[in-house]
Structure formats: C-alpha cells, structure tokens
Amino acid sequence: MELSDEMLTEISYVQISKYREKVMKSLDGDVKIPTAIANDSGIRTNHISKVLSELKAHELVECINPEVRKGRLYRLTDKGENIVKNLE
C-alpha cells in the first residue's frame, strides 16, 4: 500500500517523539484514561496530558467524554490507527 505524503508526515511526527509513539501504541485498539496510558507507557502523568493534546491537535487521538474533568477516555482516531499500523 502506497502511503500518502500526509500520512508519511504524520508518521514522522509521531516517530520524532518517543512519548508520542508510546502513547499511540498504548492506545492501539483500546480506550484508556491518561493514568492507564502513563502506567502502560512508563511516562509520567504530567507529560501524558501534553502529549495527548499534541496528538489531538493532529487528529490522531480523540477524547470520547470531554465534558468530564476526571477520568477522560481517549482512543485513537481512524487516522491514528492507520499510523500505529505503519509505525513498525
């Protein structure tokens, strides 16, 4: 499968940050709260929210319950799932 330039740009955007890559892989096929992502990836929770907002800005992850203050649930978007498949 030929990857579009946009897709390649997004893949490299994720790959240049080990944090972004770990968060994306942690969310692969799963819905998680930031604490669970932190535990999975070994990244401190205070870094997770910054990484999630970066990934959200690139439409790679989405929050499915943005109205709550605690226990927000995150998952990969379709675009995010495609990128995780191509990270290897």
C-alpha positions as MATLAB code, in Angstrom:
seq = 'MELSDEMLTEISYVQISKYREKVMKSLDGDVKIPTAIANDSGIRTNHISKVLSELKAHELVECINPEVRKGRLYRLTDKGENIVKNLE';
ca = [
       0.000    0.000    0.000;
       1.339    3.386   -1.051;
       1.335    5.907    1.786;
       0.297    9.482    1.054;
       2.666   12.343    1.787;
       0.297   13.499    4.530;
       0.405   10.042    6.114;
       4.208    9.907    5.961;
       4.390   13.365    7.545;
       2.143   12.254   10.409;
       4.131    9.034   10.915;
       7.359   11.004   11.211;
       5.625   13.493   13.534;
       4.810   10.601   15.868;
       8.220    8.946   15.486;
      10.285   12.026   16.351;
       8.845   11.852   19.863;
       9.257    8.611   21.829;
       6.456    9.865   24.098;
       4.024   10.300   21.204;
       4.935    6.885   19.860;
       4.457    5.186   23.248;
       1.104    6.901   23.857;
      -0.159    5.920   20.393;
       0.915    2.295   20.886;
      -0.656    2.232   24.352;
      -3.993    3.314   22.860;
      -3.827    0.832   19.978;
      -7.179   -0.971   19.945;
      -8.070    0.376   23.374;
      -9.856    3.180   25.235;
      -7.948    4.475   28.260;
      -7.738    7.214   30.847;
      -4.460    9.177   30.993;
      -3.338    7.368   34.186;
      -3.627    3.989   32.438;
      -1.680    5.332   29.451;
       1.008    6.583   31.851;
       1.233    3.201   33.586;
       1.378    1.370   30.247;
       3.998    3.543   28.649;
       6.144    4.368   31.665;
       5.679    8.106   31.050;
       4.833   10.409   33.954;
       1.196   11.508   34.014;
       2.049   15.213   33.772;
       3.668   14.540   30.373;
       0.748   12.442   29.157;
      -1.742   15.320   29.008;
       0.661   17.432   26.919;
       1.282   14.525   24.536;
      -2.454   13.805   24.284;
      -3.227   17.417   23.408;
      -0.493   17.384   20.716;
      -1.914   14.169   19.263;
      -5.440   15.569   19.487;
      -4.373   18.661   17.524;
      -3.157   16.312   14.774;
      -6.450   14.376   14.938;
      -4.674   11.167   15.924;
      -6.469   10.661   19.240;
      -9.876   11.765   20.475;
     -11.478   12.224   23.860;
     -14.844   10.478   23.978;
     -16.116   12.190   27.135;
     -14.661   15.744   27.080;
     -17.322   17.077   29.460;
     -15.845   15.288   32.500;
     -12.944   16.746   34.487;
     -11.534   13.473   35.814;
     -11.366   10.129   34.058;
     -11.426   11.353   30.473;
     -11.357    8.479   27.995;
      -9.067    8.585   24.983;
      -8.868    6.432   21.880;
      -7.141    6.531   18.521;
      -8.972    8.074   15.589;
      -9.107    6.111   12.314;
      -6.167    8.210   11.150;
      -4.329    7.390   14.391;
      -4.965    3.658   13.941;
      -3.537    3.791   10.415;
      -0.433    5.484   11.736;
       0.109    2.916   14.516;
      -0.121    0.142   11.887;
       2.642    1.860    9.939;
       4.971    2.680   12.840;
       6.970   -0.561   12.688;
];
